[in-house]
Amino acid sequence: MPFLFPAGRWPATVKDAGLLAGLLGVGPGASVLDLGCGPGRYALPLAESGFRVTGIDRTRPYLDAARKLASRKRLKIEFRHADMRRFVRPGAFDAVINTFSTFGYFKDPADDLRVCRNVLRSLRPGGRFLIETMSKEVLARVFEPSGWREANGAFLLEEREVVDGWSGLSQRWVLVRGGKVTEFRVYMRLYSAVELRALLRRAGFRQVEVFGGLERETYDNNARRLVTLGRK
């Protein structure tokens, strides 16, 4: 977890949570679903700001960490171990967020459409779905085939390969910690802005906006991230 969610990154989430709320057009008291919440990176600051937050994730250690942090801060947040391909709560949320490139990890592309349709069903009329991810266009500009990071005495070596005609990113992670070597392989489906917008429209969202960041930056050759905002 220190590699994906380093402690130094957490302070910036308070500002980013405010930017998320502004983009979504919701205020304190609104019901927000954090889809793929991880250890609560956005769920916690949103709850601290007065939002009613539900977080779901498939990784139990992340949820355990999120619950501990929420308990320590005395925050009331619903955390559930669930698969976003199956989680549906009809008309329950004012907004849904999916951040930090947690979209597109399923082998079958149809699952991505299924997730978007689940979100649409779970939103109230006029509700919004925000996806913040790494796009093909941005990745093409900053791509590095390998790299390594160190945290708490452990090392993570990464190898990356663009595959299937730029439709996916294949990653090999080698974790070296305490003399033990563990290897992981991860595949992420890549979307361009046009493709992700089309996916949301196909799922039934009636309006989809595209930005280059949480501060409503123009999505152009200088964009740092891809942010799509679909309205039910």
MOVENLIN-V641366 format. One line per field, one symbol per residue. burial: # if it has 24 or more other ideal C-beta (glycine too) atoms within 12 Angstrom, else .. Layout:
# MOVENLIN-V641366
burial: ???
This chain:
# MOVENLIN-V641366
burial: #.###.......#..######.##.#...####################.#######.#..##.###.##....#.####.#.##.###...##############.....##.##########..#############................#.#.#.......##.#.###..........########.###.###.#.#..#######....#...##########
